[in-house]
Amino acid sequence: MSLSDSLKKLKFDTRLTEWYMKNNMMTQDELKQALDALPDVAANIDISSETDSDVQPEETH
């Protein structure tokens, strides 16, 4: 993958979208179109029976 392709993918990285919009490198409409194009993966969620009280904290050294 070229550097140019990598940078294009980062344009819609959630950590960078605000910066791109602030610097007039992306519009709100571009962001909305990109988000609308994402597939709905809500059906892939795995609801575990494990609760927070069942999880043992990791030991720190």
C-alpha positions in Angstrom: 0.0 0.0 0.0 1.4 3.4 -0.9 1.8 6.3 1.5 -0.9 8.2 -0.4 -3.4 5.3 0.1 -2.5 5.1 3.8 -3.1 8.8 4.3 -6.5 8.6 2.5 -7.6 5.8 5.0 -6.4 7.9 7.9 -8.6 10.8 6.8 -11.6 9.2 8.4 -9.8 8.0 11.5 -11.9 9.2 14.4 -8.8 10.7 16.1 -8.1 12.9 13.1 -11.5 13.9 11.7 -11.8 17.0 13.9 -8.3 18.2 12.9 -9.1 17.7 9.2 -12.4 19.6 9.4 -10.7 22.4 11.5 -8.0 22.7 8.7 -10.6 22.7 5.9 -9.4 19.4 4.6 -12.7 17.6 5.1 -16.3 18.7 5.2 -19.1 17.5 7.5 -20.8 16.1 4.4 -17.7 14.0 3.5 -17.6 12.6 7.0 -21.3 11.8 6.9 -21.0 10.0 3.6 -18.1 7.9 4.9 -20.0 7.0 8.1 -23.1 6.1 6.1 -21.1 3.9 3.8 -19.9 1.7 6.8 -21.7 -1.6 7.1 -24.0 -2.3 10.0 -22.3 -4.9 12.1 -24.6 -4.7 15.1 -25.7 -8.3 14.6 -22.1 -9.4 15.2 -22.1 -8.4 18.9 -21.2 -11.2 21.4 -23.0 -10.7 24.7 -21.2 -12.6 27.3 -22.7 -13.9 30.5 -19.6 -12.7 32.3 -20.2 -9.6 34.5 -17.7 -7.2 36.0 -17.9 -9.0 39.4 -17.0 -12.3 37.7 -13.7 -10.8 36.3 -10.7 -11.1 38.5 -8.3 -8.1 38.4 -4.9 -8.8 37.0 -2.0 -8.8 39.4 0.6 -6.1 39.0 4.2 -6.5 39.7 
